[in-house]
């Protein structure tokens, strides 16, 4: 059962089995900052390398949550959100509060501050 796996194993399992809509918690090192996605809701985007060497794209909704302004390549950041499979390693989104209160509130944690 995926819910009994450690956080890192849960992300690896979801990636290997092409699973989506999996609530995940973890941390990683920023290996690449990407331009914001301004199509629809605006998202700050960056790629993390996890401890198991897997990479994931984080898409952080900056119309709902605060931007992590000082985030740079090489920085470590913690996340709590939803994993969606794709052929590039996956995306973590829902790293913010749910304005409708129907979804677990996600977040990013960086240098002692919580962005949600």
Residue pairs with C-beta under 8 A, 6 or more apart in sequence:
2 10
2 13
2 14
2 19
2 22
3 10
5 13
7 24
7 25
7 26
8 26
8 50
8 51
8 52
10 22
10 24
10 83
11 22
11 24
11 26
11 50
11 52
11 54
11 56
11 83
11 90
12 52
12 54
13 19
14 20
14 22
14 24
14 83
14 85
14 90
15 54
15 83
15 85
15 89
15 90
18 85
19 83
19 85
20 83
20 84
20 85
21 82
21 83
21 84
22 82
22 83
23 80
23 81
23 82
23 83
23 104
24 79
24 80
24 81
24 82
24 83
24 92
25 78
25 79
25 80
26 50
26 78
26 79
27 48
27 50
27 51
27 76
27 77
27 78
27 79
28 48
28 49
28 50
28 51
28 56
28 76
28 77
28 79
29 48
29 49
29 74
29 75
29 76
30 46
30 47
30 48
30 71
30 72
30 73
30 74
30 75
30 76
30 77
31 47
31 48
31 49
31 55
31 73
32 46
32 47
32 73
33 45
33 46
33 71
33 72
33 73
34 45
34 46
34 47
34 57
35 45
36 42
36 43
36 44
36 45
36 62
37 43
37 45
37 59
41 61
41 63
41 64
42 61
42 62
42 63
43 59
43 60
43 61
43 62
43 93
44 59
44 60
44 62
44 67
44 68
44 71
45 57
45 58
45 59
45 60
46 57
46 58
46 71
47 55
47 56
47 57
47 58
48 55
48 56
48 57
48 58
48 77
48 79
49 55
50 56
54 89
55 88
55 89
56 83
56 89
56 90
56 91
56 92
57 86
57 88
57 89
57 90
57 91
57 92
58 77
58 79
58 81
58 91
58 92
58 93
58 95
58 108
59 91
59 92
59 93
59 95
60 67
60 68
60 93
60 95
60 96
60 108
60 115
61 93
61 95
61 96
64 96
64 97
64 99
65 95
65 96
65 97
65 107
65 108
65 115
65 116
66 115
67 115
68 77
68 108
68 110
68 115
70 110
70 111
71 77
71 110
75 110
77 108
77 109
77 110
78 108
78 109
78 110
79 92
79 95
79 106
79 107
79 108
79 109
80 95
80 104
80 106
80 107
81 92
81 93
81 94
81 95
81 106
81 107
82 92
82 93
82 94
82 106
83 90
83 91
83 92
84 90
84 91
84 92
84 93
93 106
94 103
94 104
94 106
95 106
95 107
95 108
95 115
95 116
96 105
96 106
96 107
96 115
96 116
97 105
97 106
97 116
98 104
98 105
105 116
106 116
107 114
107 115
107 116
108 114
108 115
108 116
109 115
